[in-house]
Amino acid sequence: MIKLFEKDSYLTEFKTKIKRINKDSNQIELEETAFYGKSGGQPGDSGVLSCDNTDIEIINTIKFENTILHETNDIKNMYEGLEIKGKINWEERYKYMRMHTTLHLLCAVIPLGVTGGQIGLEKSRLDFNLKDEKLDKEEIEKKMNEFVNQEIDVDYEWVSNEVLEKKPELVRTMSVKPPKVEGKIRLVKIGSIDLQPCGGTHVKNTREIGHIKIGKIENKGKMNRRVNLKLEN
């Protein structure tokens, strides 16, 4: 499957054909898609698939092996080979993009291994491999908003697995392997402050994030500190 969001996360509409339908589970696989499939802590996109006078709501999308499944409550008149138009819920997607990029800034401020995370519309979090050291909430918030105000560009690089093996420090997630596409791994680069493998969607510049507010910092285990955050605009 061609994942259009990997090249352009701002793409909201696209045309393609239905590759496969599973009527038992109401799941549709397309030849290509702009819908992001749930993975890596980022929720799947919702939206609509349309053809002629038929519209079906996509309530969720999930990543399954190397494809993306579009979930709906009603297949209606859809069938394999049908040409359709897809449209994602841009308001939700853009919030996820801003949130996901914000978590990369958090990694830049707290340069430790990441043991877990979750992206949401209203708030998000990352869990860090941290034992006894204390985290200064005000200082973290200050540094992250400085990055936002610096208006730093967000770019992508594609590298081979061999390159990543030589620089294992680039992998921040301790429990999730970096996603591969045709044998290559995508690195997300935020200026000179953060570089790490990631298959999610992000904004083009940190100024799009808005003001960041750090919430509660929680102790979630012997070696686990959870940092919660939200965006105020």
HELIX and SHEET records of a PDB file:
HELIX    1   1 LEU A    4  GLU A    6  5                                   3    
HELIX    2   2 TRP A   90  VAL A  109  1                                  20    
HELIX    3   3 LYS A  137  ASN A  149  1                                  13    
HELIX    4   4 ASN A  161  LYS A  166  1                                   6    
HELIX    5   5 PRO A  168  LEU A  170  5                                   3    
HELIX    6   6 THR A  206  GLU A  208  5                                   3    
SHEET    1   A 2 ILE A   2  LYS A   3  0                                        
SHEET    2   A 2 GLU A  32  THR A  33  1                                        
SHEET    1   B 7 GLU A  13  ASN A  22  0                                        
SHEET    2   B 7 GLN A  27  LEU A  30 -1                                        
SHEET    3   B 7 THR A  67  THR A  72 -1                                        
SHEET    4   B 7 THR A  54  PHE A  64 -1                                        
SHEET    5   B 7 GLY A  47  CYS A  51 -1                                        
SHEET    6   B 7 GLU A  83  ILE A  88 -1                                        
SHEET    7   B 7 GLU A  13  ASN A  22 -1                                        
SHEET    1   C 4 VAL A 114  GLN A 118  0                                        
SHEET    2   C 4 SER A 124  PHE A 128 -1                                        
SHEET    3   C 4 ARG A 225  LEU A 231 -1                                        
SHEET    4   C 4 ILE A 212  ASN A 219 -1                                        
SHEET    1   D 3 VAL A 154  SER A 160  0                                        
SHEET    2   D 3 LYS A 184  ILE A 190 -1                                        
SHEET    3   D 3 LYS A 180  VAL A 181 -1                                        
SHEET    1   E 3 VAL A 154  SER A 160  0                                        
SHEET    2   E 3 LYS A 184  ILE A 190 -1                                        
SHEET    3   E 3 ASP A 194  PRO A 197 -1                                        
END                                                                             
